[in-house]
Amino acid sequence: MRTLDSLSTTVPSAPDGPPDAPRPARQRRSPADLAFRGLLGGGGLVVLAVMLLVGGFLLLQAQRALDVAGWSFLTRQEWEPDAGAGHFGIAAVLTGTVLIALVAITFAVPLATGTALYISEYAPRRIKQTLISLVDLMAAVPSVVYGLWGAFLLTGNVVGLARWISTYFGWIPLFAVEGGDPRDPLASESVYTASTFIAGMVVAMMVTPVACSIMREVFSQAPAGEREGALALGATKWGMIRSVVLPFGRGGMIGGTMLGLGRALGETIAVVMIISPIFQIQPHILQLGSNSVSALIALRYGDATPIGISALFAAGLALFTMTLIVNFFASIVIARSRSGAASEA
């Protein structure tokens, strides 16, 4: 019987020549694929070039006003470009723009989230496509129609709500109203009209379809296996949505909100028809008087002098930069959400 010591092993020698390596796979693209790829790349470059040209044009036209105003352009509240340096700036209108957009997002996000969840999770199949079409059609309604709706229908019905908020939450500076006593039944309600609050509600109706479409698309992509697993473990319908759908769609919710915010920052006609323009920082959203960069440009462009035109271009450059930053971060968040988020266990 042979022992282990008598057994010998022979190690094969390495073969001569270059080491083994996987052969690269060569893919021969057809002319149609090459043409389509070139078309897509060219389209992307055209979009980038257009954005750069728009930004460069605004900067060129705003250079005169920026040289006159300097950094005070970002801190001054009044708007008198013909009076010389130090008499015009966008501090007031920029604050109003942000406040109107935040009010709009405050109303739009819950409405968009609820609508998207109902369409993707609860709506019967026979009416789901109809609801999707109706929500998408809201984005096609002209801004002036929303402005008319807000000026002639919404304002008269929201003044009571604004007065109630001021009565019970006026101790919060944001909801305080100067020059009006909300507890006096004979006090005039005109102080609650043409406010940031009403303008924000109108803009919210214009922002909701954008945010809702993105949220609905992301919610519908939640993994079916995780949905069924949650229901099989005894979760209710809402429990499944809370533990699977909402965590999976968190990125889409954030992206839709930021895209809606980007649109809210630039709304013009509807805001012009609602607000009473003022050129001072107005932190009280329920009180008469507000302003925005887009409304400023629309109202002052017609009778502006050359220096005034340059100042309006500078205001447009600031708005362009702000919306570009918001939409850039929104696109990043949406791109990440499409890669397949993991839901919470």
Salt bridges, closest charged atoms under 4 A:
GLU78 OE2 - ARG76 NH1 3.70
GLU121 OE1 - ARG227 NH1 2.69
GLU178 OE2 - HIS284 NE2 3.23
GLU189 OE2 - ARG163 NH1 3.41
GLU267 OE2 - ARG263 NE 2.69
GLU344 OE2 - ARG250 NH2 3.29
